[in-house]
Amino acid sequence: MSDDTPTILIVDDEPSVRGVAAMHLQRRGYTILEATGGEDALKVLEGRSDVVLAIVDCNMPGMSGSELDKIILKRWPYIKIIAMSGRPPAHDLPDKVEFIHKPFRGADLVAKIESTLKL
């Protein structure tokens, strides 16, 4: 893995959502990690310093996306976050969290990632 290849963590309990997003992003040269939920995401992030962005589903069983967002922002403040959901967020997102509405096209996800990483 090269230092200029951004590593992105995709967190969603739906394998199809993770798979489609990962496929689009890998084609664009991103290194992709996947997690099935909040606890799994924390295990994936532990001991890593290469993840620059997490794409987190807002509505997952167990730990919610907003709970995970808060933990990531506290423990790994350099990681940017894009929340995703099929409906508008039920609460205000923290300042450092962007949002994308599901379903999304691969090109829309890539554009959101590129704009988020520039912030």
C-alpha angles and dihedrals in degrees: 000000000000123000091239094056107095115226115220129190116212114200117190134130091220111085092202092057092048092046097050093045091047092050093052093046097045088054087057092053100259120141107233132207121183134208130184096214147337099296091045090050092054090052091050092050095046110108095004125115100172099078110104100170138029122199105202130189110228095214115053132140114258111009111029122230091249091054090050091047091056093050093048092048090051100042100032106025092170092064113095118214135214114191116207132195142152089236133040115280112276090219139026112281119232114263092256095052121091124198137223124184119231131259095048134167118246090245091053091051092049091049091050091049093049093049092045094050090052093056 
